[in-house]
Every structure is written in structure tokens, then in C-alpha cells.
Amino acid sequence: MWIADNWKDYEVIDCSGGEKLERWSDYILLRPDPQVIWDTPKEAIEWNKLNAHYHRSSRGGGEWEFFDLPQEWEISYRLPIGYELKFRLKPFSFKHTGIFPEQAANWDWFSKLIKKAVSQDRKEPVKVLNLFAYTGGATLAAAAAGAHVTHVDASKGMVNWAKENAAVSGLIDAPIRWLVDDCKKFVEREIRRGNHYDAIIMDPPSYGRGPKGEVWKIEDGVYELISLASQLLSEEPVFFLINSYTTGLQPAVLHYMMGSVLKGYAGTTEADEIGLPVRQSGLYLPCGASGRFGA
């Protein structure tokens, strides 16, 4: 398991009864987590010091219960390359806060690869394509390492939020292209245009809709998307990263898909679970899986 264990402003304090107890800077949040199927004693004192609690509904969805939480606040994360990223957080629909902290394990990995590639005598900048880019955590990590990034997400609101994160991180003037678009259609147009990228990041949802109502189901579309995106890679790519929060897509599945599509490139493919350390138990909470190709 790849562990995101370098956070200072975030931690999973404890997990029990289908919920995880988290500290986001100075605030304690309690949110549901489908992986937490155990019911252990709630001994951490923070169980009784909640700032907000997201209650899952038996009919689907749910709602926040607020005790003492600002509408918006910031946390920071220092990359191993020395750059400190900042993120604006706010509770919004379906329990989210604006970032997935376990992804820091991947930010650490590819920021070092980009930094190394940038330091080499290259004629062109390292170009990164970030698909399903959400609020920009991976975009900012790549830009901080020196890459030119194309950030694509179907939600205008998420792209605007990512721009806010870029501003507070000191990266608003970095070479980032912000696009509101359907990811698959964008990739298909880039293939026709003959454009190429040195690295690709994709974080597809299990289910989603594009700006014109296009339906996305990861089981139906992810292999085709990997195959299409691979056509955008430069001759000597730096890396390819795919994330999955869908329980049916195990690391071995990601490994096989990437290995079969990228077999013509010189590099190594690997896949594993990603997770977060749990302070109270000393265990690690699984948070999905990632597949990585690195030159």
C-alpha cells in the first residue's frame, strides 16, 4: 500500500462504525466511509469535539450537521521537492471537502519525477495532462515541480475552485491551461490535432455526467479512455497515473490494463492500494487504488 503519511494539517484520528474521524487543520470532521465495516471502541477524545458531522441517508446521499465550522478554511501540504501547496476547503455535497488527502502519496511520487525531468537538458517543457482534474491537487503538484499543465474537468465550479487553490498556492501565473470539457471528447480532439504530452494523470469517477449530460461509468469506459489517452503520450513519457475509487477495480486490474496499453514504452508499471495512517489504531485505511507507469 502507498501511504500518504507526510501530512501536517490532516490526519485520520480514528475509524469505527462506518465512519472516519478526521482533523483538517484545527477542525474535527466525522464522515462516512464504506471501508470502515468494523465497530471498535471510540476512545479518542475528538469523538466528542466535532466541528461537523456528515450523516448518510438510508435513501442515498445525506446532509451535513454543523456545530462550529467556518464556511471555508485552508490547509497546506509540503511536497518532497520543497514546495508548499495550499487548498481552500469547504463542506459540500456528498460529504466532500475539496481534496482527497490520500492522493498526496501520488503527488509525492510524480512531483519528484517531473522535477528530475525538468532538470535535464530538454528542448521542450514537461507537458502534463490532468483529466477529471477536480479541484486541482495533482495539477498544482505538477505545476510546482515545473510542468506545463492542461487541467480538464467537466464541472465549471470545480475548475474555478482549482483556480482558487492555484491562487493561494502562489501558482496562479504558472503555465496551467484551465478547461471545462468532457474528458473523453477532449482526448479525442487532441488526438486529431496531433498534440502530445509527457505525462498523463486521470482520476475518473465511478459514475458521472459531462457538461452536456454525457454519462460516464468507469467499468464501461476506463479501458477505452486509457487506450485513447496513450495515443497522446510523447515518445519518451515521464509517467502515466490512473486512480480508482471503485471497489471492483482492484490494483491488479489497473496494472493489467496499463501494462497492456503501455507495453511499447520503456518503463515500469505497478499498481497498489493507496491509504492513510490511522492515529488511534496505528493501522492504515484503504482509500482506493492507483496504477503507475514511470519511465
C-alpha positions in Angstrom: 0.0 0.0 0.0 1.2 3.5 -0.9 0.7 5.6 2.2 0.1 9.4 2.4 1.9 9.9 5.7 3.6 13.3 5.2 0.6 15.5 6.2 0.8 18.0 9.0 -2.6 19.7 8.5 -4.6 16.5 8.1 -4.9 13.2 9.9 -7.3 10.3 10.3 -7.7 10.1 14.1 -9.9 7.0 14.3 -12.4 4.8 12.4 -15.4 3.0 13.7 -19.0 2.1 12.9 -18.8 3.1 9.2 -17.3 6.5 9.9 -13.8 8.1 10.0 -12.9 10.8 12.4 -10.6 13.4 10.8 -8.6 16.5 11.7 -8.5 19.1 8.9 -6.2 21.8 10.3 -7.9 22.9 13.5 -11.3 21.3 12.7 -12.6 17.8 13.5 -14.9 16.2 11.0 -16.8 12.9 11.1 -17.7 11.5 7.7 -18.9 8.1 6.5 -16.5 5.7 4.9 -17.7 2.4 3.2 -14.4 0.6 4.1 -14.9 1.0 7.8 -17.1 -2.0 8.5 -15.7 -2.6 12.0 -17.2 -1.3 15.2 -14.3 -0.6 17.6 -14.4 1.4 20.9 -14.4 5.2 20.3 -11.7 6.1 22.7 -10.2 9.2 21.1 -11.4 12.4 22.8 -12.0 14.0 19.4 -15.2 11.9 19.0 -16.8 14.4 21.5 -15.3 17.5 19.9 -16.8 17.5 16.4 -17.0 20.7 14.3 -19.2 18.9 11.7 -20.8 15.5 11.0 -22.0 14.2 7.7 -24.9 11.9 8.1 -25.5 9.4 5.4 -29.2 8.8 4.5 -30.6 5.4 4.0 -32.3 6.7 0.8 -28.9 7.8 -0.6 -26.9 10.9 -0.2 -27.1 12.7 3.2 -26.5 16.0 4.8 -24.1 17.9 7.0 -24.7 18.8 10.6 -22.6 21.8 11.7 -21.5 22.6 15.2 -18.7 25.1 14.8 -17.2 25.1 11.3 -16.4 28.1 9.1 -17.8 28.2 5.6 -14.3 28.0 4.2 -10.7 27.4 5.5 -7.3 26.5 4.3 -4.8 23.6 4.8 -1.3 23.2 3.4 0.8 20.3 2.2 4.6 20.4 1.6 5.8 18.3 -1.4 9.1 16.4 -1.1 10.5 18.9 -3.7 10.1 21.6 -1.1 7.1 23.5 -2.4 4.1 24.1 -0.1 0.7 23.7 -1.6 -2.4 25.3 -0.1 -6.0 24.3 -0.5 -9.3 26.1 0.2 -11.7 23.7 1.8 -15.4 23.8 2.3 -18.0 21.2 3.0 -20.2 20.5 0.0 -22.5 17.8 -1.4 -22.0 14.1 -0.7 -19.6 14.5 2.3 -16.7 16.0 0.3 -14.4 18.9 1.5 -12.5 19.7 -1.7 -9.5 17.3 -1.7 -8.7 13.6 -1.3 -5.7 13.7 1.1 -4.6 10.1 0.3 -3.6 11.4 -3.2 -0.6 13.1 -1.6 1.1 9.7 -2.0 0.9 10.2 -5.7 1.7 13.9 -5.6 5.0 13.0 -3.9 5.8 10.3 -6.5 5.2 12.3 -9.7 6.5 15.7 -8.4 9.9 14.1 -8.0 9.7 12.6 -11.5 8.8 15.9 -13.0 11.5 17.8 -11.1 14.1 15.3 -12.3 12.9 15.6 -15.9 12.8 19.4 -15.8 16.4 19.5 -14.5 17.6 17.6 -17.6 18.6 19.4 -20.8 15.2 19.3 -22.5 14.3 21.4 -25.6 10.6 21.5 -24.6 8.9 21.8 -21.2 7.4 18.8 -19.5 3.8 18.8 -20.5 1.2 17.1 -18.2 -2.4 16.4 -19.0 -4.7 16.1 -15.9 -8.1 14.5 -16.7 -11.0 14.6 -14.3 -8.9 17.1 -12.5 -11.4 18.1 -9.7 -10.1 20.9 -7.5 -6.5 20.7 -8.8 -4.4 18.9 -6.2 -2.5 17.0 -8.9 -2.4 20.0 -11.2 -0.8 22.1 -8.6 1.7 19.4 -7.6 2.8 19.1 -11.2 3.0 22.8 -11.8 5.0 23.3 -8.6 7.5 20.8 -9.9 7.9 22.8 -13.1 5.5 21.2 -15.6 3.2 22.9 -18.1 -0.2 21.5 -17.2 -3.5 21.1 -19.0 -6.3 20.8 -16.4 -9.6 19.3 -17.7 -12.8 18.8 -15.8 -16.5 18.7 -16.8 -17.6 21.0 -13.9 -17.1 24.7 -14.2 -17.4 25.0 -10.5 -14.6 22.6 -9.8 -12.3 24.3 -12.3 -13.0 27.7 -10.6 -12.2 26.1 -7.2 -9.0 24.7 -8.6 -8.0 28.2 -9.8 -8.7 29.5 -6.2 -6.3 26.8 -4.9 -3.7 27.9 -7.5 -4.0 31.5 -6.3 -3.5 30.7 -2.6 -0.6 28.3 -3.6 1.2 31.1 -5.4 0.7 29.3 -8.8 -2.0 31.4 -10.5 0.6 32.6 -13.0 2.1 29.1 -13.6 1.7 27.6 -17.1 -1.7 26.0 -16.4 -4.4 25.7 -19.1 -7.8 25.5 -17.4 -10.5 23.7 -19.5 -14.2 22.9 -18.8 -14.8 19.9 -21.1 -15.8 16.3 -21.3 -12.5 14.4 -20.8 -13.0 11.7 -23.4 -14.1 14.1 -26.1 -11.1 16.4 -25.3 -8.7 13.5 -25.6 -10.3 12.5 -29.0 -9.9 16.1 -30.2 -6.2 16.2 -29.0 -5.5 13.0 -31.0 -6.9 14.6 -34.1 -4.9 17.8 -33.5 -1.7 15.7 -33.2 -0.9 17.1 -29.7 1.3 15.1 -27.2 2.0 15.1 -23.5 4.9 13.8 -21.5 2.7 12.7 -18.6 -1.0 11.9 -18.1 -3.0 11.8 -14.8 -6.5 10.6 -14.7 -8.8 10.4 -11.7 -12.1 9.2 -13.2 -15.2 9.0 -11.0 -17.1 5.8 -10.7 -20.1 7.5 -12.3 -20.6 11.0 -13.7 -22.1 13.2 -16.3 -20.4 15.5 -18.7 -21.4 19.2 -19.3 -24.0 18.1 -21.9 -25.4 15.2 -20.0 -22.9 12.6 -21.2 -23.0 9.5 -18.9 -19.7 8.1 -17.6 -19.4 4.6 -16.0 -15.8 3.7 -15.1 -16.3 -0.1 -15.7 -17.6 0.6 -19.2 -15.2 3.4 -20.2 -11.9 3.3 -18.4 -10.0 0.9 -20.7 -11.0 2.7 -23.8 -10.0 6.0 -22.2 -6.6 4.6 -21.2 -6.1 3.4 -24.7 -7.1 6.7 -26.2 -5.0 8.7 -23.8 -2.0 6.6 -24.5 -2.0 7.9 -28.1 -1.3 11.4 -26.6 2.0 10.3 -25.0 5.3 11.6 -26.3 7.9 9.2 -27.5 9.6 9.1 -24.1 6.9 9.8 -21.5 7.7 10.7 -17.9 4.8 8.9 -16.3 1.1 7.8 -16.5 -1.1 7.7 -13.4 -4.6 6.4 -13.0 -6.7 6.4 -9.8 -9.8 4.4 -8.9 -12.2 4.6 -6.0 -14.3 1.9 -7.5 -14.1 -1.3 -5.4 -14.5 -3.5 -8.4 -11.3 -2.2 -10.0 -8.5 -3.8 -7.9 -4.9 -2.8 -8.3 -4.2 -5.9 -10.4 -6.9 -4.8 -12.9 -5.3 -1.4 -13.2 -1.8 -3.0 -13.5 -3.0 -5.3 -16.3 -4.8 -2.5 -18.2 -1.9 -0.1 -18.1 0.6 -2.8 -18.8 -1.2 -4.0 -21.9 -1.7 -0.5 -23.3 1.7 0.9 -22.5 3.8 -2.1 -23.3 5.5 -0.3 -26.2 7.1 2.3 -23.9 10.3 1.9 -21.9 9.4 2.0 -18.2 7.9 0.2 -15.3 4.2 -0.4 -14.5 3.0 -1.0 -10.9 -0.3 -0.8 -9.0 -1.3 -0.8 -5.4 -3.8 0.4 -2.9 -3.4 3.9 -1.5 -4.2 4.7 2.1 -3.9 6.9 5.1 -2.5 6.2 8.6 -4.9 6.0 11.4 -3.6 7.6 14.6 -5.6 5.7 17.2 -5.0 2.2 15.9 -1.8 2.5 14.0 -3.4 0.8 11.1 -3.8 2.1 7.5 -7.2 3.0 6.0 -7.6 1.8 2.4 -8.7 4.7 0.1 -8.8 3.2 -3.4 -6.1 2.1 -5.8 -3.6 3.6 -8.2 -1.8 2.4 -11.3 1.5 4.0 -12.1 3.8 3.9 -15.2 7.1 5.6 -14.7 10.0 5.9 -17.2 
